[in-house]
Amino acid sequence: MIVVALVPGPAVITITSASLTGGFKRGLYLTIGVIIADYIFILFAISGLAIVAETMGTTFIYIQYLCSIYLIWFGISLWFSSNTLQNKRQKSIVRYHVRIYVNY
């Protein structure tokens, strides 16, 4: 999760390119705009979930429980699954490098 947080997203790349092409002031304005847009998006998401929860009542709670049960089942099935796809990928990578080495 730390790696995902450290990798720059599209907003960072946009702000960097705007700062390099338009200067500090343009980058600052764009940064402020991105922060305001993020806060508005978070506010809409929170209020939208609150409205959905209010209108659905107890059905929303049942949906939450069903989703949590599904996620637990999915995690357990992933935990106990075999890594056949990963093994196939590793074998194909090895074959690829062997073919390059042998010039096949």
Backbone as ProteinMPNN parsed JSONL, in Angstrom:
{"seq_chain_A": "MIVVALVPGPAVITITSASLTGGFKRGLYLTIGVIIADYIFILFAISGLAIVAETMGTTFIYIQYLCSIYLIWFGISLWFSSNTLQNKRQKSIVRYHVRIYVNY", "coords_chain_A": {"N_chain_A": [[0.823, -1.186, 0.0], [2.032, 1.171, 0.619], [3.674, 1.653, -1.537], [1.828, 2.271, -3.534], [0.899, 4.668, -2.553], [3.144, 6.21, -2.841], [3.601, 6.411, -5.555], [3.262, 8.713, -8.139], [0.195, 10.194, -9.151], [-2.201, 11.034, -11.776], [-2.907, 13.681, -11.194], [-0.665, 14.755, -9.91], [1.222, 14.589, -11.936], [0.054, 16.303, -13.812], [0.082, 18.721, -12.402], [2.837, 19.062, -12.078], [3.703, 19.269, -14.773], [2.288, 21.57, -15.517], [3.439, 23.411, -13.8], [6.068, 23.414, -14.707], [5.777, 24.364, -17.319], [4.221, 26.713, -17.083], [5.071, 28.069, -14.852], [5.53, 28.928, -11.317], [3.231, 30.158, -10.221], [1.074, 29.28, -11.817], [1.194, 26.521, -11.309], [0.646, 26.56, -8.57], [-2.003, 27.561, -8.516], [-3.286, 25.494, -9.873], [-2.803, 23.382, -8.11], [-4.271, 24.21, -5.86], [-6.804, 24.142, -7.02], [-7.083, 21.37, -7.551], [-7.066, 20.341, -4.955], [-9.39, 21.544, -3.874], [-11.296, 20.405, -5.595], [-10.998, 17.702, -4.89], [-11.912, 17.745, -2.222], [-14.59, 18.509, -2.657], [-15.47, 16.301, -4.127], [-15.193, 14.258, -2.186], [-17.055, 15.184, -0.308], [-19.449, 14.989, -1.811], [-19.474, 12.206, -2.18], [-19.71, 11.225, 0.446], [-22.137, 12.42, 1.268], [-23.841, 11.332, -0.634], [-23.749, 8.586, -0.017], [-24.889, 8.717, 2.49], [-27.485, 9.528, 1.884], [-28.361, 7.339, 0.388], [-28.207, 5.357, 2.35], [-30.134, 6.289, 4.155], [-32.534, 6.188, 2.645], [-32.765, 3.505, 1.978], [-32.823, 2.181, 4.373], [-33.053, -0.547, 6.565], [-32.404, -2.385, 4.655], [-30.059, -1.526, 3.499], [-28.222, -2.123, 5.497], [-28.333, -4.92, 5.455], [-27.284, -5.338, 2.9], [-24.7, -4.385, 3.319], [-23.742, -6.344, 5.131], [-23.916, -8.636, 3.511], [-22.071, -7.963, 1.515], [-19.729, -7.812, 3.056], [-19.51, -10.472, 3.894], [-19.118, -11.679, 1.416], [-16.628, -10.541, 0.707], [-14.992, -11.61, 2.718], [-15.236, -14.356, 2.124], [-14.095, -14.305, -0.441], [-11.463, -13.501, 0.153], [-10.589, -15.663, 1.754], [-10.793, -17.749, -0.124], [-8.884, -16.903, -1.966], [-6.634, -17.079, -0.38], [-6.316, -19.835, 0.033], [-6.05, -20.756, -2.529], [-4.284, -22.187, -5.318], [-1.202, -21.173, -6.813], [-1.279, -21.303, -9.673], [-1.484, -19.756, -12.021], [0.499, -17.837, -11.632], [2.733, -19.526, -11.548], [2.681, -20.496, -14.179], [3.203, -18.144, -15.577], [5.797, -17.583, -14.671], [7.154, -19.793, -15.701], [6.81, -19.34, -18.437], [8.236, -16.984, -18.737], [10.798, -17.86, -18.135], [11.156, -19.649, -20.272], [11.095, -17.807, -22.374], [13.44, -16.289, -21.925], [15.327, -18.3, -22.157], [14.999, -18.968, -24.843], [15.885, -16.594, -26.023], [18.536, -16.665, -25.233], [19.437, -19.013, -26.455], [18.945, -18.356, -28.987], [16.635, -19.018, -30.42]], "CA_chain_A": [[0.0, 0.0, 0.0], [2.92, 2.33, 0.666], [4.147, 1.895, -2.896], [0.746, 2.943, -4.248], [0.851, 6.042, -2.068], [4.324, 6.937, -3.289], [3.585, 6.569, -7.005], [2.471, 9.906, -8.47], [-0.99, 9.975, -9.97], [-2.366, 11.988, -12.868], [-2.944, 15.058, -10.693], [0.715, 15.177, -9.647], [1.882, 14.774, -13.229], [-0.521, 17.51, -14.402], [0.589, 19.883, -11.663], [4.256, 19.204, -12.406], [3.859, 19.802, -16.133], [1.798, 22.948, -15.528], [4.438, 24.243, -13.12], [7.248, 23.546, -15.567], [5.489, 25.172, -18.497], [3.611, 27.995, -16.771], [5.67, 28.705, -13.696], [5.09, 28.612, -9.967], [1.878, 30.645, -9.982], [0.134, 28.374, -12.483], [1.208, 25.275, -10.556], [-0.036, 26.8, -7.298], [-3.447, 27.63, -8.776], [-3.752, 24.152, -10.22], [-2.786, 22.6, -6.867], [-5.431, 24.627, -5.067], [-7.984, 23.617, -7.713], [-7.166, 19.924, -7.348], [-7.441, 20.109, -3.553], [-10.809, 21.894, -3.722], [-12.077, 19.384, -6.3], [-10.973, 16.489, -4.072], [-12.816, 17.923, -1.082], [-15.966, 18.476, -3.158], [-15.761, 14.908, -4.461], [-15.368, 13.526, -0.926], [-18.325, 15.633, 0.262], [-20.52, 14.357, -2.582], [-19.485, 10.764, -1.916], [-20.235, 11.004, 1.794], [-23.564, 12.767, 1.315], [-24.559, 10.36, -1.452], [-23.901, 7.353, 0.765], [-25.829, 8.975, 3.584], [-28.84, 9.535, 1.314], [-28.686, 5.947, 0.046], [-28.433, 4.628, 3.606], [-31.403, 6.724, 4.728], [-33.684, 5.751, 1.869], [-32.874, 2.044, 1.96], [-33.109, 1.719, 5.729], [-32.392, -1.775, 7.013], [-31.901, -3.104, 3.483], [-28.667, -1.108, 3.336], [-27.435, -2.891, 6.47], [-28.228, -6.285, 4.923], [-26.348, -5.292, 1.772], [-23.362, -4.275, 3.903], [-23.36, -7.652, 5.658], [-23.692, -9.535, 2.375], [-20.801, -7.579, 0.889], [-18.614, -8.198, 3.93], [-19.397, -11.935, 3.817], [-18.51, -11.973, 0.11], [-15.205, -10.189, 0.754], [-14.321, -12.594, 3.562], [-15.164, -15.586, 1.324], [-13.135, -14.075, -1.521], [-10.13, -13.511, 0.747], [-10.247, -17.033, 2.148], [-10.566, -18.549, -1.332], [-7.586, -16.506, -2.513], [-5.602, -17.562, 0.522], [-6.126, -21.261, -0.143], [-5.924, -21.128, -3.939], [-2.913, -22.458, -5.77], [-0.651, -20.115, -7.647], [-1.005, -21.909, -10.978], [-1.278, -18.717, -13.015], [1.815, -17.257, -11.393], [3.727, -20.52, -11.969], [2.687, -20.509, -15.644], [3.89, -16.926, -16.02], [7.224, -17.727, -14.407], [7.691, -20.751, -16.655], [6.871, -18.723, -19.762], [9.337, -16.014, -18.708], [12.032, -18.636, -18.231], [11.26, -20.116, -21.662], [11.413, -16.651, -23.21], [14.849, -15.956, -21.762], [16.111, -19.405, -22.723], [14.948, -18.815, -26.298], [16.775, -15.49, -26.394], [19.911, -17.103, -25.036], [19.769, -20.05, -27.427], [18.661, -17.744, -30.277], [15.637, -19.903, -31.015]], "C_chain_A": [[0.869, 1.254, 0.0], [3.419, 2.681, -0.733], [3.092, 2.637, -3.698], [0.66, 4.403, -3.817], [2.029, 6.863, -2.578], [4.35, 7.192, -4.793], [2.723, 7.782, -7.354], [1.313, 9.564, -9.396], [-1.093, 11.026, -11.062], [-2.389, 13.437, -12.401], [-1.531, 15.585, -10.457], [1.448, 15.45, -10.957], [1.367, 16.046, -13.914], [0.019, 18.756, -13.723], [2.056, 20.122, -11.99], [4.446, 19.784, -13.791], [3.362, 21.235, -16.229], [2.798, 23.886, -14.855], [5.664, 24.452, -13.993], [6.987, 24.439, -16.77], [4.995, 26.569, -18.16], [4.18, 28.703, -15.569], [5.0, 28.327, -12.388], [3.626, 28.988, -9.748], [0.827, 29.707, -10.602], [0.061, 27.031, -11.75], [0.481, 25.407, -9.226], [-1.547, 26.845, -7.481], [-4.019, 26.252, -9.106], [-3.787, 23.252, -8.987], [-3.987, 22.933, -5.996], [-6.722, 24.099, -5.695], [-8.164, 22.122, -7.506], [-7.593, 19.611, -5.918], [-8.915, 20.422, -3.325], [-11.694, 20.851, -4.401], [-12.107, 18.078, -5.512], [-11.927, 16.598, -2.885], [-14.282, 17.894, -1.514], [-16.369, 17.047, -3.491], [-16.01, 14.078, -3.204], [-16.702, 13.904, -0.279], [-19.502, 15.01, -0.471], [-20.613, 12.865, -2.3], [-20.089, 10.461, -0.554], [-21.726, 11.304, 1.855], [-24.39, 11.802, 0.477], [-24.769, 9.054, -0.721], [-24.888, 7.541, 1.913], [-27.261, 8.956, 3.063], [-29.277, 8.115, 0.967], [-28.995, 5.16, 1.313], [-29.767, 5.016, 4.235], [-32.591, 6.171, 3.964], [-33.857, 4.237, 1.891], [-33.151, 1.463, 3.331], [-32.333, 0.46, 6.092], [-31.872, -2.602, 5.841], [-30.436, -2.773, 3.25], [-27.76, -1.872, 4.294], [-27.254, -4.322, 5.991], [-27.255, -6.35, 3.752], [-24.911, -5.184, 2.278], [-22.885, -5.627, 4.43], [-23.083, -8.646, 4.533], [-22.365, -9.231, 1.677], [-19.614, -7.982, 1.747], [-18.425, -9.714, 3.924], [-18.731, -12.338, 2.505], [-17.008, -11.671, 0.135], [-14.413, -11.164, 1.609], [-14.159, -13.911, 2.798], [-14.122, -15.45, 0.221], [-11.701, -14.108, -0.994], [-9.684, -14.904, 1.145], [-9.974, -17.893, 0.923], [-9.248, -18.17, -2.007], [-6.44, -17.057, -1.671], [-5.273, -19.028, 0.253], [-5.976, -21.688, -1.604], [-4.462, -21.383, -4.287], [-2.475, -21.35, -6.716], [-0.331, -20.637, -9.04], [-0.749, -20.856, -12.039], [0.096, -18.087, -12.862], [2.91, -18.237, -11.822], [3.816, -20.59, -13.485], [3.417, -19.291, -16.181], [5.395, -17.057, -15.826], [7.855, -18.702, -15.39], [7.795, -20.139, -18.039], [7.984, -17.685, -19.826], [10.669, -16.741, -18.835], [12.228, -19.134, -19.66], [11.654, -18.978, -22.595], [12.898, -16.316, -23.131], [15.756, -17.06, -22.3], [16.131, -19.292, -24.242], [15.838, -17.68, -26.778], [18.22, -15.939, -26.296], [20.34, -18.094, -26.113], [19.596, -19.512, -28.858], [17.687, -18.613, -31.072], [14.476, -19.117, -31.528]], "O_chain_A": [[0.483, 2.281, -0.558], [3.57, 3.855, -1.073], [3.423, 3.542, -4.465], [0.378, 5.276, -4.636], [1.919, 8.079, -2.731], [5.048, 8.095, -5.255], [1.577, 7.872, -6.914], [1.446, 8.746, -10.307], [-0.171, 11.821, -11.252], [-1.944, 14.329, -13.123], [-1.238, 16.739, -10.773], [2.198, 16.42, -11.072], [2.144, 16.782, -14.523], [0.372, 19.731, -14.386], [2.473, 21.268, -12.161], [5.258, 20.69, -13.978], [3.951, 22.042, -16.949], [2.98, 25.023, -15.292], [6.234, 25.543, -14.018], [7.869, 25.185, -17.197], [5.313, 27.52, -18.874], [3.801, 29.841, -15.292], [4.056, 27.538, -12.342], [2.869, 28.22, -9.154], [-0.182, 29.391, -9.972], [-1.024, 26.471, -11.592], [-0.215, 24.487, -8.798], [-2.29, 26.245, -6.704], [-5.112, 25.902, -8.66], [-4.704, 22.445, -8.837], [-4.641, 22.039, -5.459], [-7.627, 23.661, -4.985], [-9.286, 21.657, -7.305], [-8.399, 18.708, -5.698], [-9.616, 19.658, -2.661], [-12.722, 20.455, -3.851], [-13.141, 17.412, -5.469], [-12.661, 15.658, -2.581], [-15.123, 17.321, -0.82], [-17.481, 16.624, -3.175], [-16.945, 13.278, -3.167], [-17.402, 13.037, 0.242], [-20.452, 14.55, 0.162], [-21.712, 12.319, -2.195], [-20.893, 9.539, -0.421], [-22.494, 10.532, 2.428], [-25.523, 11.485, 0.839], [-25.85, 8.47, -0.792], [-25.631, 6.623, 2.259], [-28.154, 8.429, 3.725], [-30.419, 7.731, 1.218], [-29.947, 4.379, 1.341], [-30.459, 4.163, 4.79], [-33.563, 5.727, 4.576], [-34.983, 3.742, 1.829], [-33.668, 0.35, 3.433], [-31.112, 0.405, 5.945], [-30.986, -3.437, 6.022], [-29.657, -3.637, 2.848], [-26.639, -2.229, 3.929], [-26.164, -4.884, 6.098], [-26.491, -7.307, 3.627], [-24.008, -5.816, 1.73], [-21.739, -6.011, 4.196], [-22.12, -9.41, 4.601], [-21.632, -10.144, 1.299], [-18.6, -8.445, 1.224], [-17.29, -10.19, 3.947], [-17.882, -13.23, 2.482], [-16.209, -12.463, -0.363], [-13.283, -11.512, 1.267], [-13.085, -14.514, 2.814], [-13.351, -16.378, -0.023], [-10.821, -14.685, -1.633], [-8.54, -15.288, 0.906], [-9.03, -18.683, 0.921], [-8.569, -19.033, -2.563], [-5.401, -17.451, -2.201], [-4.106, -19.421, 0.245], [-5.791, -22.873, -1.88], [-3.545, -20.871, -3.646], [-3.301, -20.68, -7.337], [0.777, -20.433, -9.536], [0.125, -21.044, -12.885], [0.781, -17.833, -13.854], [3.913, -17.819, -12.4], [4.912, -20.729, -14.029], [4.175, -19.4, -17.145], [6.176, -16.69, -16.704], [8.967, -18.47, -15.865], [8.768, -20.39, -18.75], [8.614, -17.524, -20.871], [11.562, -16.293, -19.554], [13.33, -19.054, -20.202], [12.459, -19.17, -23.506], [13.541, -16.086, -24.156], [16.829, -16.783, -22.837], [17.174, -19.499, -24.864], [16.475, -17.791, -27.826], [19.035, -15.633, -27.166], [21.459, -18.029, -26.622], [20.045, -20.136, -29.82], [17.905, -18.896, -32.25], [13.53, -19.692, -32.066]]}, "name": "protein", "num_of_chains": 1, "seq": "MIVVALVPGPAVITITSASLTGGFKRGLYLTIGVIIADYIFILFAISGLAIVAETMGTTFIYIQYLCSIYLIWFGISLWFSSNTLQNKRQKSIVRYHVRIYVNY"}
